[in-house]
């Protein structure tokens, strides 16, 4: 009887614990979720309607060292305030004039 009971409750090989997501991956997932909800991931303002313009076309985007930032939000030297120029523009969009 013990033989059947042992097999009945055998969990098999131990499953390794799930790998925790990195802070970069968590941030990317949050940003994608914001965009899906119609919210700009950095400014937290509604996306520009009609869509079609990007942050890279906006006068508020600027490059600090190697990273793009937005002057409409408080910026830091860290990745949390990095801007992706390919993101859809938010309602604060102003066209870059050259």
C-alpha positions in Angstrom: 0.0 0.0 0.0 2.8 2.4 0.8 4.1 1.9 -2.7 0.9 3.3 -4.3 0.6 6.1 -1.8 4.2 7.2 -2.5 3.5 7.4 -6.3 0.2 9.2 -5.7 1.8 12.1 -3.8 5.1 12.2 -5.8 5.6 15.7 -7.1 8.2 14.6 -9.5 11.4 16.5 -10.1 11.6 19.7 -8.1 10.6 22.8 -10.2 13.1 25.6 -10.1 11.7 28.9 -8.8 10.5 31.3 -11.4 13.1 33.8 -12.4 12.2 37.3 -11.2 11.9 40.0 -13.9 14.6 42.6 -14.1 13.7 46.2 -13.4 14.2 47.0 -17.1 11.8 44.3 -18.2 9.2 45.4 -15.6 9.5 49.0 -16.8 9.0 47.9 -20.5 5.9 45.9 -19.5 4.5 48.9 -17.7 5.2 51.2 -20.6 3.5 48.8 -23.1 0.5 48.7 -20.7 0.3 52.5 -20.6 0.4 52.8 -24.4 -2.3 50.1 -24.7 -4.5 52.1 -22.3 -3.9 55.3 -24.4 -1.6 56.9 -21.9 1.9 58.1 -22.6 4.4 56.1 -20.6 6.5 59.1 -19.5 4.3 62.1 -19.3 1.2 60.1 -18.1 -0.9 62.3 -20.4 -3.4 60.9 -23.0 -1.9 60.0 -26.3 -2.3 62.6 -29.1 -5.5 62.1 -31.2 -5.5 61.5 -34.0 -2.5 59.3 -33.7 0.4 59.3 -36.1 2.9 61.7 -34.6 5.8 60.4 -32.5 7.9 61.8 -29.6 10.8 62.1 -32.0 8.9 64.8 -33.9 8.2 66.8 -30.8 10.0 70.0 -29.7 10.0 68.7 -26.1 12.3 65.7 -26.9 16.0 66.2 -26.4 19.1 64.1 -26.2 21.1 64.0 -22.9 24.3 62.2 -23.5 23.2 59.1 -25.3 19.6 59.0 -24.1 16.4 60.8 -25.2 14.4 62.7 -22.6 11.3 65.0 -22.5 11.4 68.5 -21.1 7.8 68.2 -20.0 8.7 65.9 -17.1 11.4 66.0 -14.4 14.3 64.1 -15.8 17.0 62.1 -14.1 20.2 60.5 -15.2 18.5 57.1 -14.9 16.5 55.0 -17.4 13.2 55.7 -15.7 12.9 59.0 -17.5 14.3 57.8 -20.9 12.1 58.5 -23.9 11.7 56.3 -26.9 11.4 58.6 -30.0 9.2 55.9 -31.7 6.5 56.2 -29.0 3.2 57.8 -30.1 3.2 61.4 -29.0 1.1 62.6 -26.1 -1.4 65.5 -26.0 1.5 67.9 -25.0 3.0 67.4 -28.5 4.3 70.5 -30.2 5.7 70.1 -33.7 9.5 70.5 -34.1 10.2 73.4 -36.4 13.4 73.4 -38.3 
